[in-house]
Amino acid sequence: MICGRIMQILPDGLVVESGYPSLLRPEVDRTWLVPGTVIAARDPKLVEGRVPGEIAVGLVFLTDLPRSRGAKPKPKPYDFVVIQAYPAGQYAYTSVGTIQRTVRRFSCGLETAVKLNLIAEGGQTEK
């Protein structure tokens, strides 16, 4: 589960600081994209579990985002996301200037996650 603040928007997806369990409350978890005006706090004592559905903690890269229908708002820096996602390997990006970071990659689609994991293992080429 990715529950966090959008830190950076990249062409392939979003860099998200995950670990905001307060976003799971009923009044804000109706949509995957939550405005940055919502009050949410990161839990500094939160430890990531190993069970499916647990909240991911730390910086992650989120790809294969749901498509917006109609005039729905697009993600902006410092908005929040609340979405179930699947592990999809690692992702390297440039955060500031020439600083390279590698973070865990998650995909909102299971099929995409499987494809990305196969590519990372060298079993298939990306199409």
C-alpha positions as a printed NumPy array, in Angstrom:
array([[  0.   ,   0.   ,   0.   ],
       [  1.428,   3.369,  -0.986],
       [  0.162,   6.17 ,   1.276],
       [  2.267,   9.268,   0.93 ],
       [  3.192,  12.678,  -0.385],
       [  4.225,  13.259,  -3.999],
       [  7.774,  14.6  ,  -3.92 ],
       [  8.559,  14.676,  -7.626],
       [  6.677,  14.118, -10.875],
       [  8.642,  12.332, -13.598],
       [  7.565,  11.323, -17.13 ],
       [  7.311,   7.642, -16.075],
       [  5.526,   8.198, -12.75 ],
       [  5.75 ,   9.719,  -9.272],
       [  8.37 ,   9.772,  -6.543],
       [  6.398,   9.386,  -3.312],
       [  7.44 ,   9.62 ,   0.33 ],
       [  5.286,   6.799,   1.669],
       [  4.426,   6.156,   5.31 ],
       [  1.358,   8.282,   6.055],
       [ -1.15 ,   5.88 ,   7.663],
       [ -3.442,   8.797,   8.558],
       [ -4.42 ,   8.9  ,   4.846],
       [ -6.339,   5.65 ,   5.304],
       [ -9.119,   7.372,   7.239],
       [-12.573,   7.156,   5.606],
       [-12.951,  10.841,   4.755],
       [ -9.906,  10.881,   2.424],
       [ -9.399,   7.346,   1.096],
       [-12.185,   7.479,  -1.524],
       [ -9.814,   8.339,  -4.358],
       [ -6.191,   7.485,  -5.129],
       [ -5.216,  11.172,  -5.464],
       [ -5.754,  13.399,  -2.418],
       [ -5.156,  17.188,  -2.475],
       [ -2.12 ,  18.496,  -0.604],
       [ -4.434,  20.628,   1.547],
       [ -5.511,  17.535,   3.508],
       [ -3.91 ,  17.267,   6.937],
       [ -1.805,  14.104,   7.142],
       [  1.176,  13.195,   9.269],
       [  4.016,  10.782,   8.607],
       [  4.456,   8.268,  11.412],
       [  8.166,   8.359,  12.376],
       [  7.833,   5.05 ,  14.269],
       [  6.128,   3.17 ,  11.428],
       [  7.935,  -0.02 ,  10.413],
       [  7.153,  -1.606,   7.068],
       [  5.656,  -5.066,   7.356],
       [  6.229,  -8.065,   5.116],
       [  2.567,  -8.939,   4.638],
       [  0.729,  -7.917,   1.432],
       [ -1.291,  -4.753,   1.989],
       [  1.113,  -3.245,   4.533],
       [  2.089,   0.402,   4.094],
       [  5.39 ,   0.951,   2.279],
       [  7.777,   3.251,   4.156],
       [ 10.263,   5.682,   2.618],
       [ 10.83 ,   7.024,  -0.874],
       [  9.31 ,   4.899,  -3.628],
       [  8.65 ,   5.318,  -7.335],
       [  5.058,   4.728,  -8.45 ],
       [  4.338,   3.898, -12.085],
       [  1.388,   2.72 , -14.195],
       [ -0.914,   5.255, -12.539],
       [ -4.697,   5.051, -12.929],
       [ -6.023,   7.039, -15.843],
       [ -8.081,  10.101, -14.982],
       [-11.48 ,  10.306, -16.597],
       [-13.034,  13.623, -17.459],
       [-11.84 ,  16.808, -15.764],
       [-10.228,  15.145, -12.746],
       [ -7.164,  16.92 , -11.362],
       [ -3.686,  15.763, -12.309],
       [ -1.096,  14.925,  -9.633],
       [  0.886,  17.911,  -8.365],
       [  3.93 ,  18.036,  -6.09 ],
       [  2.933,  17.728,  -2.418],
       [ -0.445,  16.139,  -3.182],
       [ -0.99 ,  12.718,  -1.58 ],
       [ -1.589,   9.272,  -3.049],
       [ -3.391,   6.334,  -1.448],
       [ -3.228,   3.251,  -3.647],
       [ -2.555,  -0.469,  -3.628],
       [  0.558,  -1.172,  -5.695],
       [  2.799,  -4.127,  -6.548],
       [  6.605,  -4.376,  -6.186],
       [  8.293,  -3.885,  -9.563],
       [ 12.043,  -3.801,  -8.92 ],
       [ 14.213,  -0.706,  -8.62 ],
       [ 14.146,   2.695, -10.301],
       [ 17.023,   5.175, -10.715],
       [ 16.354,   8.871, -11.232],
       [ 18.045,  12.25 , -10.881],
       [ 16.68 ,  13.985,  -7.779],
       [ 18.509,  17.338,  -7.685],
       [ 21.172,  18.534, -10.086],
       [ 23.26 ,  15.475, -10.913],
       [ 22.443,  13.448,  -7.786],
       [ 21.305,   9.95 ,  -8.753],
       [ 18.961,   8.03 ,  -6.441],
       [ 17.744,   4.46 ,  -6.638],
       [ 14.436,   3.634,  -4.958],
       [ 11.995,   0.75 ,  -4.942],
       [  9.581,   0.802,  -7.843],
       [  5.902,  -0.078,  -7.461],
       [  3.307,  -0.459, -10.189],
       [ -0.41 ,   0.239,  -9.81 ],
       [ -1.094,  -2.558, -12.294],
       [ -0.236,  -6.188, -11.574],
       [  0.471,  -7.   , -15.226],
       [  2.945,  -4.115, -15.491],
       [  4.655,  -5.183, -12.259],
       [  5.14 ,  -8.716, -13.596],
       [  6.564,  -7.369, -16.881],
       [  8.96 ,  -5.007, -15.086],
       [ 10.168,  -7.788, -12.786],
       [ 10.787, -10.081, -15.78 ],
       [ 12.738,  -7.346, -17.523],
       [ 14.839,  -6.793, -14.397],
       [ 15.642, -10.511, -14.265],
       [ 16.743, -10.408, -17.883],
       [ 14.045, -12.807, -19.018],
       [ 12.366, -10.423, -21.435],
       [ 12.995,  -7.16 , -23.258],
       [ 10.816,  -4.109, -22.646],
       [  8.209,  -3.403, -25.322]])
